[in-house]
Amino acid sequence: MSIIKPAATVMVLRQGREEPELILLKRSRKVGFFPSAWVFPGGRVDDLDAQFPVIGGEYDGVGKEFAIAAVRECFEEAGFWLGQGQPSAALRGILNRREGYMPLDGSLVADLDKLRQWSWWITPETEPRRYDTRFFLCCVDDEQEISHDNEEAVESCWISPRLAVQKHEAEEMFVAPPTYVTLMELMKYSHIDEIWEAAKHRIIAPIQPTHFKGDGELEIRLPGHPAHPVAERALEWSKFVLRDGRWLGFPHS
């Protein structure tokens, strides 16, 4: 069984003219985990993340290193900083080249009050690379520009969850199952304030899918599926099937 590595991702939301929008990044086809997929900014928790200066943030037992990693990865991958101070482009280059770390001298401070946890996904046991990933969200009202790093991410955009789902279903934008589920959850809201409030009341429990391959299709089974070891339902969907290059969700019967 593969070692599970701690990771974090963050949905950066702003209010568009008609509906919420968020940042999506297209991963390079050279990366080992979901190449060419569109994802939220995120990545592994670093050893020094727990030592980084912060203000605010209470996550009911979730280690603050997950939230700090979400802030750091958002800066590394999208150039979007969620905290005090102003990190430089030079620092971002150092981080992306793995030549150094975030400064611990207080010149930069992660604002964890900007984050709320949305969900918790654990990679299936059958995957060679496994992650214990906490999904956070934040809502911004400024016009800070995003820019992908041209290393792990080769494209970036602001897009509504609804349009992202439509593009995935039209085979124009491939996303991984956790991303697809999250987009479908978020597309139900008409304003970022509603999403922020919803995050406050969510019950965060681990979601660890299982794999099944049959008839040439990959099936991702979720808690509550008859063949999943966890009987309690975690989401409104029982399974997702990869068919013709796109995921299709099936609700519980």
C-alpha positions as CSV (number, residue, x, y, z in Angstrom):
1,M,0.0,0.0,0.0
2,S,1.3,3.4,-0.9
3,I,2.2,6.0,1.7
4,I,-0.4,8.7,2.1
5,K,1.0,12.2,1.9
6,P,-0.7,15.3,3.4
7,A,-1.9,17.8,0.8
8,A,-4.2,20.8,0.5
9,T,-6.0,22.7,-2.2
10,V,-8.0,25.9,-2.3
11,M,-10.9,27.2,-4.3
12,V,-10.3,30.9,-4.8
13,L,-13.8,32.5,-5.4
14,R,-14.9,35.9,-6.6
15,Q,-18.3,37.2,-7.5
16,G,-18.7,37.5,-11.2
17,R,-21.4,39.6,-12.9
18,E,-24.0,36.8,-12.8
19,E,-22.5,34.0,-10.7
20,P,-19.5,33.0,-8.7
21,E,-16.2,32.4,-10.5
22,L,-13.1,30.6,-9.3
23,I,-9.5,29.9,-10.4
24,L,-8.7,26.8,-12.3
25,L,-5.3,25.7,-13.5
26,K,-4.4,23.3,-16.2
27,R,-1.7,20.9,-15.1
28,S,1.3,20.2,-17.4
29,R,1.1,16.9,-19.3
30,K,4.5,16.1,-17.8
31,V,3.4,15.9,-14.2
32,G,2.8,12.5,-12.7
33,F,-0.6,13.0,-11.1
34,F,-3.6,13.7,-13.3
35,P,-1.5,15.3,-16.2
36,S,-3.4,17.9,-18.3
37,A,-6.3,18.0,-15.9
38,W,-7.8,21.3,-14.7
39,V,-7.4,21.7,-11.0
40,F,-7.7,24.1,-8.1
41,P,-4.3,25.5,-6.8
42,G,-2.8,23.0,-4.3
43,G,-0.1,20.5,-3.5
44,R,1.7,18.7,-0.8
45,V,2.2,19.9,2.7
46,D,5.9,20.9,3.3
47,D,7.8,20.1,6.4
48,L,8.2,23.8,7.3
49,D,4.5,24.8,6.7
50,A,3.6,24.3,10.3
51,Q,6.2,26.9,11.4
52,F,5.0,29.6,9.0
53,P,3.6,32.8,10.8
54,V,-0.2,33.0,10.7
55,I,-3.1,35.1,11.9
56,G,-6.5,33.6,12.7
57,G,-7.8,30.3,11.7
58,E,-9.5,27.5,13.7
59,Y,-10.1,24.2,12.0
60,D,-11.6,21.9,14.7
61,G,-8.5,19.7,15.0
62,V,-7.3,20.0,11.4
63,G,-3.6,20.9,11.6
64,K,-2.9,24.4,10.5
65,E,-0.2,23.1,8.2
66,F,-2.9,22.1,5.8
67,A,-4.3,25.6,5.6
68,I,-0.8,27.1,5.3
69,A,0.0,24.7,2.5
70,A,-3.2,25.9,0.7
71,V,-2.0,29.5,1.0
72,R,1.5,28.7,-0.1
73,E,0.5,26.6,-3.0
74,C,-2.0,29.3,-4.2
75,F,0.9,31.7,-4.4
76,E,3.3,29.2,-6.0
77,E,0.9,28.0,-8.7
78,A,-1.4,31.0,-9.3
79,G,0.6,33.9,-8.0
80,F,-2.3,34.7,-5.7
81,W,-1.3,35.6,-2.1
82,L,-3.7,35.2,0.8
83,G,-2.1,37.0,3.6
84,Q,-0.1,40.0,4.9
85,G,3.0,41.3,3.3
86,Q,3.8,41.2,-0.4
87,P,5.8,38.2,-1.6
88,S,8.0,38.8,-4.6
89,A,8.1,37.2,-8.0
90,A,11.7,36.2,-7.2
91,L,10.5,34.2,-4.1
92,R,7.8,32.5,-6.3
93,G,10.5,31.4,-8.7
94,I,12.6,30.0,-5.9
95,L,9.7,28.1,-4.5
96,N,8.7,26.7,-7.9
97,R,12.3,25.6,-8.6
98,R,12.4,23.9,-5.1
99,E,15.5,26.0,-4.3
100,G,14.2,27.4,-1.0
101,Y,11.3,28.0,1.3
102,M,8.8,30.6,2.5
103,P,10.5,33.1,4.9
104,L,9.8,32.5,8.6
105,D,10.8,35.9,9.8
106,G,7.3,37.4,9.9
107,S,7.7,39.5,6.7
108,L,4.9,37.3,5.2
109,V,2.0,36.1,7.3
110,A,-0.7,33.7,6.1
111,D,-4.2,34.9,6.9
112,L,-6.1,31.7,7.8
113,D,-9.3,33.6,8.6
114,K,-9.6,33.9,4.8
115,L,-10.1,30.1,4.6
116,R,-12.8,27.7,5.4
117,Q,-12.6,24.0,4.9
118,W,-15.0,22.5,2.3
119,S,-14.2,18.8,2.1
120,W,-11.6,16.1,2.8
121,W,-10.6,13.5,0.2
122,I,-8.2,10.6,0.5
123,T,-6.9,8.9,-2.7
124,P,-8.0,5.3,-3.2
125,E,-5.8,2.5,-1.9
126,T,-5.2,1.2,-5.4
127,E,-3.4,4.4,-6.6
128,P,0.4,4.4,-6.7
129,R,0.4,8.0,-5.4
130,R,-1.9,8.7,-2.5
131,Y,-2.8,12.0,-0.8
132,D,-4.8,13.0,2.3
133,T,-6.1,16.3,0.9
134,R,-8.1,19.0,2.7
135,F,-10.1,21.2,0.4
136,F,-10.4,24.9,1.5
137,L,-12.1,27.9,0.0
138,C,-11.7,31.6,0.2
139,C,-13.7,34.5,-1.2
140,V,-11.9,37.6,-2.6
141,D,-13.2,40.9,-3.8
142,D,-10.1,42.4,-5.3
143,E,-8.7,42.4,-8.8
144,Q,-5.4,40.6,-8.0
145,E,-4.3,39.0,-11.2
146,I,-3.5,35.3,-11.5
147,S,-0.6,33.9,-13.4
148,H,0.2,30.2,-13.8
149,D,3.8,29.1,-13.1
150,N,4.5,27.5,-16.5
151,E,6.0,24.5,-14.7
152,E,3.3,22.4,-13.1
153,A,0.5,24.6,-14.5
154,V,0.5,25.7,-18.1
155,E,-2.9,27.6,-18.3
156,S,-5.1,29.5,-15.9
157,C,-8.5,31.1,-15.9
158,W,-11.3,32.6,-13.8
159,I,-14.4,30.5,-14.6
160,S,-17.8,29.8,-13.1
161,P,-18.3,26.3,-11.6
162,R,-21.4,25.9,-13.9
163,L,-19.3,26.7,-17.1
164,A,-16.5,24.4,-15.9
165,V,-18.9,21.6,-15.5
166,Q,-20.4,22.2,-18.9
167,K,-16.9,22.3,-20.5
168,H,-16.0,19.0,-18.8
169,E,-19.2,17.4,-20.0
170,A,-18.4,18.7,-23.5
171,E,-14.9,17.1,-23.3
172,E,-13.3,20.6,-23.4
173,M,-11.9,20.6,-19.9
174,F,-10.9,17.4,-18.1
175,V,-11.1,17.4,-14.3
176,A,-10.5,14.7,-11.6
177,P,-13.5,13.3,-9.7
178,P,-13.0,15.4,-6.5
179,T,-12.7,18.5,-8.6
180,Y,-15.8,17.6,-10.6
181,V,-17.8,16.9,-7.4
182,T,-16.8,20.2,-5.9
183,L,-17.7,22.1,-9.0
184,M,-21.1,20.5,-9.1
185,E,-21.6,21.4,-5.4
186,L,-20.5,25.0,-5.9
187,M,-22.6,25.6,-9.1
188,K,-25.8,25.5,-7.0
189,Y,-25.0,28.8,-5.4
190,S,-25.7,32.2,-7.0
191,H,-23.4,34.3,-4.7
192,I,-20.0,33.7,-3.0
193,D,-21.5,34.8,0.3
194,E,-23.8,31.8,0.2
195,I,-20.9,29.5,-0.4
196,W,-18.9,31.1,2.5
197,E,-21.8,30.6,4.8
198,A,-22.4,27.0,3.6
199,A,-18.8,26.1,4.4
200,K,-19.3,27.2,8.0
201,H,-21.9,24.6,8.5
202,R,-20.6,21.6,6.6
203,I,-19.7,18.4,8.3
204,I,-16.2,17.5,7.2
205,A,-15.6,13.7,7.0
206,P,-13.0,11.8,5.0
207,I,-14.1,10.6,1.6
208,Q,-12.0,7.7,0.3
209,P,-13.3,6.4,-3.1
210,T,-12.8,2.8,-4.3
211,H,-12.0,1.8,-7.9
212,F,-13.7,-0.7,-10.1
213,K,-13.0,-1.5,-13.7
214,G,-15.6,-3.2,-15.9
215,D,-16.6,-3.1,-19.5
216,G,-13.7,-0.9,-20.3
217,E,-14.9,1.9,-18.0
218,L,-13.3,3.1,-14.8
219,E,-15.8,3.4,-11.9
220,I,-15.2,5.5,-8.8
221,R,-17.4,4.3,-5.9
222,L,-18.2,6.7,-3.0
223,P,-19.3,6.0,0.6
224,G,-22.9,4.8,0.6
225,H,-22.4,2.7,-2.6
226,P,-23.5,-0.9,-2.0
227,A,-20.0,-2.1,-2.7
228,H,-18.2,0.6,-0.7
229,P,-16.9,-0.4,2.8
230,V,-18.4,2.7,4.3
231,A,-22.2,2.5,4.4
232,E,-22.9,6.1,5.4
233,R,-23.4,8.4,2.5
234,A,-20.9,11.3,2.2
235,L,-22.3,13.0,-0.9
236,E,-25.5,12.9,-3.0
237,W,-23.6,10.7,-5.6
238,S,-23.0,7.0,-5.3
239,K,-20.4,6.7,-8.0
240,F,-18.7,8.3,-11.0
241,V,-18.0,6.5,-14.2
242,L,-15.3,7.6,-16.7
243,R,-17.0,7.3,-20.1
244,D,-15.6,8.7,-23.4
245,G,-13.2,11.0,-21.6
246,R,-15.5,12.5,-19.1
247,W,-16.9,11.7,-15.6
248,L,-20.6,10.9,-15.2
249,G,-22.2,11.1,-11.8
250,F,-24.8,8.7,-10.5
251,P,-26.9,9.6,-7.4
252,H,-27.8,7.2,-4.7
253,S,-30.8,5.0,-5.6
